[in-house]
Amino acid sequence: MIRPTLNINGSSAAELIDPRLNAMALIDEAIEALKQVTPNGRDYLCQRDRLTADRNTHFDRLAALHTLCNELLEEALHVQQQERVSA
């Protein structure tokens, strides 16, 4: 996890938090878009193993995006907590 430390010579809290929030919003959009391409059995006629493998890959991708989004949130909260302590 990336955990920047606020200091007088560094970026402001907003400069560290806002890009993370923006990235989270874009990741949410990507997640919604990927939900539209979930492998469906009707596209895998007589290929149950292939369907299962492709669905596993698909859901692994979604899980990775959710994990990334959660990490960005934790980073933003870490910065925000420092801002509160120093105020």
C-alpha positions as CSV (number, residue, x, y, z in Angstrom):
1,M,0.0,0.0,0.0
2,I,1.2,3.5,-0.8
3,R,1.2,5.7,2.3
4,P,2.4,9.2,1.7
5,T,3.3,11.4,4.7
6,L,2.0,14.9,4.8
7,N,4.7,17.5,5.3
8,I,5.3,21.2,4.8
9,N,7.4,20.6,1.6
10,G,5.1,18.0,0.0
11,S,1.8,17.8,-1.7
12,S,-1.3,18.9,0.1
13,A,-3.9,16.5,1.4
14,A,-6.2,17.4,-1.3
15,E,-3.5,16.9,-4.0
16,L,-3.0,13.4,-2.6
17,I,-6.7,12.5,-2.0
18,D,-8.5,13.9,-5.0
19,P,-6.6,11.9,-7.7
20,R,-7.3,8.7,-5.6
21,L,-11.0,9.6,-5.4
22,N,-11.0,10.2,-9.2
23,A,-9.3,6.9,-9.9
24,M,-11.9,5.2,-7.7
25,A,-14.7,6.7,-9.6
26,L,-13.2,5.6,-12.9
27,I,-12.6,2.1,-11.6
28,D,-16.3,1.9,-10.6
29,E,-17.1,2.8,-14.2
30,A,-14.9,0.1,-15.4
31,I,-16.5,-2.4,-13.1
32,E,-19.9,-1.5,-14.3
33,A,-18.7,-1.8,-17.9
34,L,-17.2,-5.2,-17.3
35,K,-20.4,-6.4,-15.7
36,Q,-22.0,-6.0,-19.2
37,V,-19.5,-8.6,-20.6
38,T,-20.0,-11.4,-18.0
39,P,-19.6,-14.6,-19.9
40,N,-23.0,-16.2,-20.5
41,G,-23.7,-19.9,-21.0
42,R,-25.7,-19.1,-24.2
43,D,-22.4,-18.1,-25.8
44,Y,-20.6,-21.4,-24.9
45,L,-22.8,-24.0,-26.5
46,C,-21.4,-27.5,-25.4
47,Q,-18.4,-25.8,-23.8
48,R,-19.1,-25.9,-20.1
49,D,-15.5,-26.1,-19.1
50,R,-14.6,-23.1,-21.2
51,L,-17.6,-21.2,-19.7
52,T,-16.4,-22.0,-16.2
53,A,-12.8,-21.0,-16.9
54,D,-13.9,-17.7,-18.7
55,R,-16.3,-16.8,-15.9
56,N,-13.5,-17.4,-13.3
57,T,-11.2,-15.2,-15.2
58,H,-13.9,-12.5,-15.5
59,F,-14.7,-12.6,-11.8
60,D,-11.0,-12.5,-11.0
61,R,-10.7,-9.3,-13.0
62,L,-13.7,-7.8,-11.1
63,A,-12.2,-8.8,-7.8
64,A,-8.8,-7.2,-8.7
65,L,-10.6,-3.9,-9.6
66,H,-12.5,-4.0,-6.3
67,T,-9.2,-4.7,-4.4
68,L,-7.6,-1.7,-6.2
69,C,-10.5,0.5,-5.4
70,N,-10.4,-0.5,-1.7
71,E,-6.6,0.2,-1.6
72,L,-7.1,3.6,-3.0
73,L,-9.8,4.3,-0.4
74,E,-7.4,3.2,2.4
75,E,-4.7,5.5,1.0
76,A,-7.0,8.4,0.9
77,L,-8.3,7.8,4.4
78,H,-4.7,7.5,5.6
79,V,-3.9,10.9,4.2
80,Q,-7.1,12.4,5.6
81,Q,-6.3,11.0,9.0
82,Q,-2.9,12.8,9.0
83,E,-4.6,16.0,8.0
84,R,-7.0,15.7,11.0
85,V,-4.1,15.0,13.4
86,S,-2.0,17.9,12.2
87,A,-4.9,20.4,12.3
